[in-house]
């Protein structure tokens, strides 16, 4: 029922393929954090590079070592296990000195910096992520690779939620559907419940974007569309004019799609009807989101990479560097680039 591969592609598919994550070092992610540390306060901030382990495991380890409850440790976002990732953690230590953090260092992670700050690190506080991705065993004409890379750098990709949002074999969606049918979702612990709610909401969004691509209106504003300012999440709906179309072309604005929830949609006319029709296809999800108190929001349909560069190391490997805003997925970019074989997944082991 839930097939990620069926989502529409923005670009015609070339005969290009490559391997991803043959080694952890092939996928490097660094947080872009817009925070200036005060150097004092109750919160100890740790800048950590990790590999072969996930964010929650590091947070648990920090809490245990500091002798505090898990809730005292926070981070801006989850990072992939099968990668080399650098991110910040904060640990609330009111009236307490820093423990000997260096005792925790191992082959799986090292601490780059420790500094005090007067505020905790909140979820989503980062402004984006910086990526360095190495693709191996690339196949296809280099001219086709160059063409597609230039197209993506110039025009972006669909801002799909990545397949990892939905779990292995889309199990988060199947499980969410089962929990809704048995009326058990509301009784789950908040963290687990949030995972399923996010998966449901993300799937409806992806299906709306896919439909817009199929309708060839992904980059063409329609009557009833809602725009988002490129440098913020501020949205507005107004008549589509030549000025609006010019600002879309110049990447100052993005067309949005619904993040489903309760309340009136900002979209109107045919766009509101289309989005409602998609939600009706997944009525149990839509109703579940509304009952859970999720509010109607909007998300940009277009994802534009910043500072995108690439280099062919030889005829078998390609290194790509770029930055993405928070909440977006590098896998959405790679999906439009080529047929990617993620070697960290069970089916490639």
C-alpha positions as CSV (number, residue, x, y, z in Angstrom):
1,X,0.0,0.0,0.0
2,X,2.8,2.4,0.9
3,X,5.4,2.4,-1.9
4,X,8.1,5.1,-1.7
5,X,9.4,4.2,-5.1
6,X,6.1,5.1,-6.7
7,X,6.5,8.8,-5.7
8,X,6.9,10.9,-8.8
9,X,10.3,12.0,-10.0
10,X,10.8,15.6,-11.0
11,X,13.5,14.9,-13.7
12,X,13.6,12.2,-16.4
13,X,15.6,9.2,-15.1
14,X,19.0,8.7,-16.7
15,X,20.7,5.3,-16.7
16,X,22.7,6.4,-13.7
17,X,23.4,4.3,-10.6
18,X,25.8,4.3,-7.6
19,X,26.6,2.8,-4.2
20,X,26.1,4.8,-1.0
21,X,27.5,4.2,2.4
22,X,30.0,1.5,1.4
23,X,31.9,2.9,4.4
24,X,30.6,5.2,7.2
25,X,33.0,7.8,6.0
26,X,31.1,8.0,2.7
27,X,28.4,10.0,4.4
28,X,29.6,13.0,6.4
29,X,27.1,15.3,8.1
30,X,27.9,18.5,10.1
31,X,25.3,20.5,11.9
32,X,25.1,24.2,11.1
33,X,24.3,25.8,14.5
34,X,23.4,29.5,14.7
35,X,24.1,29.7,18.4
36,X,26.9,31.8,20.1
37,X,27.8,30.2,23.4
38,X,27.9,32.4,26.4
39,X,30.7,30.4,28.1
40,X,28.8,30.2,31.4
41,X,25.5,28.8,32.7
42,X,23.9,25.6,33.9
43,X,24.1,23.8,30.6
44,X,27.2,22.0,29.4
45,X,27.2,21.9,25.6
46,X,29.3,19.1,23.9
47,X,30.3,19.1,20.3
48,X,30.6,15.4,19.3
49,X,31.6,13.5,16.2
50,X,30.1,10.0,16.1
51,X,30.0,7.0,13.8
52,X,28.4,3.5,14.0
53,X,26.0,4.7,16.7
54,X,22.8,6.7,16.9
55,X,22.0,10.0,18.6
56,X,19.8,8.5,21.3
57,X,22.6,6.1,22.3
58,X,25.0,9.0,22.8
59,X,22.4,11.0,24.8
60,X,21.8,8.0,27.1
61,X,25.6,7.6,27.7
62,X,26.0,11.3,28.5
63,X,23.1,11.2,31.0
64,X,24.5,8.1,32.8
65,X,28.0,9.5,33.0
66,X,26.8,12.8,34.4
67,X,24.5,11.1,36.8
68,X,21.4,12.9,35.6
69,X,18.0,11.8,34.2
70,X,17.8,11.3,30.4
71,X,15.5,14.3,30.1
72,X,18.4,16.5,31.2
73,X,20.2,15.8,27.8
74,X,19.0,17.4,24.6
75,X,20.0,17.7,21.0
76,X,18.7,19.5,17.9
77,X,18.0,16.5,15.7
78,X,18.6,12.9,15.1
79,X,21.6,11.8,13.0
80,X,22.2,8.7,11.0
81,X,23.9,5.7,12.6
82,X,25.6,4.7,9.3
83,X,27.6,7.9,8.8
84,X,30.2,10.2,10.3
85,X,28.1,12.9,11.9
86,X,29.0,16.0,14.0
87,X,26.4,17.5,16.3
88,X,25.8,19.4,19.6
89,X,24.3,18.0,22.8
90,X,23.5,19.9,25.9
91,X,23.4,18.5,29.5
92,X,21.6,20.4,32.3
93,X,24.0,20.5,35.3
94,X,22.6,23.1,37.7
95,X,25.1,23.7,40.5
96,X,27.2,20.8,39.3
97,X,30.7,20.8,37.7
98,X,31.4,19.1,34.4
99,X,32.2,15.4,34.8
100,X,35.3,14.0,33.1
101,X,33.7,13.9,29.7
102,X,37.0,12.7,28.1
103,X,36.6,9.4,29.9
104,X,33.7,8.6,27.5
105,X,35.6,8.9,24.2
106,X,35.8,5.7,22.2
107,X,36.1,4.4,18.6
108,X,32.5,5.4,18.1
109,X,32.7,9.0,19.1
110,X,35.0,11.8,20.2
111,X,34.3,15.1,21.9
112,X,35.6,18.1,20.0
113,X,34.6,20.9,22.4
114,X,32.9,21.4,25.7
115,X,31.5,24.8,26.6
116,X,28.9,26.2,29.1
117,X,25.8,28.0,28.0
118,X,22.8,29.6,29.8
119,X,20.2,27.8,27.8
120,X,19.4,24.2,26.8
121,X,19.7,23.0,23.2
122,X,16.2,22.7,21.8
123,X,14.9,20.4,19.2
124,X,15.1,21.9,15.8
125,X,17.4,24.7,16.9
126,X,19.9,24.1,14.1
127,X,19.6,26.1,10.9
128,X,20.7,23.2,8.6
129,X,23.2,20.5,7.8
130,X,26.4,20.4,5.7
131,X,26.9,17.2,3.7
132,X,29.9,15.5,2.1
133,X,28.8,12.4,0.2
134,X,30.9,9.9,-1.6
135,X,29.2,7.7,-4.2
136,X,31.1,4.6,-5.3
137,X,30.8,2.3,-8.3
138,X,29.1,5.0,-10.3
139,X,27.7,3.9,-13.6
140,X,26.5,5.9,-16.6
141,X,27.9,8.6,-18.9
142,X,29.8,11.3,-17.0
143,X,28.0,13.9,-19.2
144,X,24.7,12.7,-17.9
145,X,26.0,12.9,-14.3
146,X,27.1,16.5,-15.0
147,X,23.8,17.4,-16.5
148,X,21.7,16.1,-13.6
149,X,24.0,17.6,-11.0
150,X,23.7,21.0,-12.7
151,X,19.9,20.7,-12.9
152,X,19.6,19.9,-9.2
153,X,22.0,22.7,-8.2
154,X,20.0,25.2,-10.2
155,X,16.4,24.1,-9.8
156,X,16.4,21.9,-6.7
157,X,14.5,18.7,-6.0
158,X,11.1,17.7,-4.5
159,X,11.2,18.3,-0.7
160,X,10.1,14.8,0.1
161,X,10.4,13.4,3.6
162,X,13.1,10.8,3.3
163,X,12.3,7.1,3.3
164,X,14.0,6.8,6.7
165,X,11.0,8.8,8.2
166,X,8.8,5.8,7.5
167,X,11.0,3.0,8.9
168,X,12.3,-0.2,7.3
169,X,9.9,-1.4,4.6
170,X,7.6,1.5,5.5
171,X,6.7,-0.3,8.8
172,X,6.0,3.0,10.6
173,X,3.0,3.6,8.4
174,X,1.8,0.0,8.5
175,X,2.1,0.0,12.3
176,X,0.4,3.4,12.6
177,X,-2.5,2.1,10.6
178,X,-2.8,-1.0,12.8
179,X,-2.7,1.2,16.0
180,X,-5.4,3.5,14.7
181,X,-7.7,0.6,13.8
182,X,-7.2,-0.8,17.3
183,X,-7.6,2.6,18.9
184,X,-4.2,2.2,20.6
185,X,-2.2,5.1,19.3
186,X,-3.4,7.6,21.9
187,X,-2.2,5.3,24.7
188,X,1.4,5.1,23.5
189,X,4.3,6.9,25.1
190,X,4.7,10.4,23.6
191,X,8.0,9.6,21.9
192,X,6.7,6.5,20.1
193,X,3.4,8.2,19.4
194,X,5.2,11.1,17.8
195,X,7.1,8.8,15.5
196,X,3.9,7.4,14.1
197,X,2.1,10.8,13.8
198,X,5.1,12.3,12.0
199,X,5.2,9.3,9.6
200,X,1.5,9.7,8.8
201,X,1.7,13.4,8.3
202,X,4.8,13.1,6.1
203,X,3.2,10.5,3.9
204,X,0.2,12.7,3.1
205,X,2.6,15.6,2.3
206,X,4.7,13.4,0.0
207,X,1.7,12.2,-1.9
208,X,0.5,15.8,-2.4
209,X,3.9,16.7,-3.8
210,X,4.0,13.6,-6.0
211,X,0.6,14.6,-7.4
212,X,1.7,18.1,-8.2
213,X,4.7,16.7,-10.1
214,X,2.4,14.3,-12.0
215,X,0.1,17.2,-12.8
216,X,3.1,19.2,-14.0
217,X,2.2,22.0,-11.6
218,X,5.1,21.4,-9.2
219,X,6.9,24.6,-10.3
220,X,3.8,26.4,-11.7
221,X,1.8,28.5,-9.2
222,X,-2.0,27.8,-9.4
223,X,-5.0,29.7,-8.1
224,X,-5.4,28.8,-4.5
225,X,-1.7,28.1,-3.9
226,X,0.1,29.2,-0.6
227,X,3.6,30.7,-0.9
228,X,6.4,30.5,1.6
229,X,9.3,33.0,1.8
230,X,12.5,31.2,1.0
231,X,14.4,32.5,4.1
232,X,11.6,31.8,6.6
233,X,8.6,29.7,7.3
234,X,6.2,32.7,6.8
235,X,3.4,31.8,4.4
236,X,0.8,33.9,2.5
237,X,-1.9,33.3,0.0
238,X,-2.8,35.9,-2.6
239,X,-3.6,36.2,-6.3
240,X,-0.9,34.7,-8.6
241,X,0.6,37.7,-10.5
242,X,3.5,38.2,-12.7
243,X,5.5,39.4,-9.7
244,X,4.7,36.2,-7.8
245,X,5.8,34.1,-10.7
246,X,9.0,36.2,-11.0
247,X,9.8,35.7,-7.4
248,X,9.2,32.0,-7.7
249,X,11.6,31.8,-10.7
250,X,14.2,33.8,-8.7
251,X,13.9,31.3,-5.8
252,X,12.6,34.0,-3.4
253,X,9.4,32.1,-2.9
254,X,8.4,28.4,-2.8
255,X,5.0,26.8,-3.4
256,X,3.8,24.9,-0.4
257,X,1.9,21.7,0.3
258,X,-0.1,20.7,3.4
259,X,1.2,19.2,6.6
260,X,-2.1,17.7,7.6
261,X,-3.9,18.5,10.8
262,X,-7.0,20.1,12.2
263,X,-8.2,23.6,11.3
264,X,-8.9,25.4,8.0
265,X,-6.4,25.1,5.2
266,X,-4.7,28.2,3.9
267,X,-5.1,26.8,0.4
268,X,-8.2,27.5,-1.7
269,X,-9.8,26.7,-5.0
270,X,-8.5,23.7,-6.9
271,X,-5.5,23.3,-4.6
272,X,-7.6,22.9,-1.5
273,X,-9.8,20.4,-3.3
274,X,-6.8,18.4,-4.5
275,X,-5.1,18.3,-1.1
276,X,-8.4,17.2,0.5
277,X,-8.7,14.4,-2.0
278,X,-5.3,13.1,-1.2
279,X,-6.1,13.3,2.5
280,X,-9.3,11.4,1.9
281,X,-7.3,8.6,0.3
282,X,-5.6,8.2,3.7
283,X,-8.7,9.1,5.8
284,X,-7.6,7.1,8.8
285,X,-4.3,9.0,8.9
286,X,-6.0,12.4,8.4
287,X,-8.5,11.8,11.1
288,X,-5.9,10.4,13.4
289,X,-3.8,13.5,13.0
290,X,-6.8,15.8,13.6
291,X,-7.8,13.9,16.8
292,X,-4.2,14.0,18.0
293,X,-4.4,17.8,17.9
294,X,-2.0,18.3,15.1
295,X,-2.6,21.7,13.4
296,X,-2.7,22.5,9.7
297,X,0.7,23.8,8.6
298,X,2.6,24.2,5.3
299,X,5.9,23.0,4.0
300,X,7.8,24.1,0.9
301,X,7.5,21.6,-2.0
302,X,10.9,22.6,-3.4
303,X,14.2,21.9,-1.8
304,X,17.2,23.9,-3.0
305,X,20.7,22.8,-2.0
306,X,23.2,25.6,-1.1
307,X,26.9,25.7,-1.9
308,X,26.6,22.6,-4.0
309,X,29.9,21.4,-5.6
310,X,31.0,18.0,-6.9
311,X,34.2,16.3,-8.1
312,X,34.8,13.0,-9.9
313,X,37.7,11.4,-8.1
314,X,38.1,8.8,-10.8
315,X,35.7,6.9,-13.2
316,X,34.2,5.0,-10.3
317,X,33.6,7.6,-7.6
318,X,32.0,11.0,-7.1
319,X,32.1,13.4,-4.1
320,X,29.3,15.8,-3.6
321,X,29.2,18.7,-1.1
322,X,26.1,20.8,-0.3
323,X,24.1,22.3,2.5
324,X,20.4,21.8,3.3
325,X,18.0,23.6,5.5
326,X,16.8,21.8,8.7
327,X,14.0,19.3,8.3
328,X,15.1,18.3,4.8
329,X,16.7,15.1,3.5
330,X,19.9,14.5,1.5
331,X,18.3,11.2,0.3
332,X,15.6,13.3,-1.4
333,X,18.4,14.9,-3.5
334,X,20.2,11.7,-4.1
335,X,16.9,10.0,-5.3
336,X,16.6,12.5,-8.2
337,X,20.3,12.1,-9.0
338,X,20.6,8.4,-9.7
339,X,19.5,4.9,-8.7
340,X,21.2,4.8,-5.3
341,X,22.0,1.5,-3.6
342,X,22.3,2.2,0.1
343,X,24.8,-0.4,1.3
344,X,23.9,0.1,5.0
345,X,20.4,-1.3,4.4
346,X,19.7,-5.0,5.3
347,X,19.0,-6.0,1.7
348,X,22.5,-5.0,0.7
349,X,24.3,-6.7,3.5
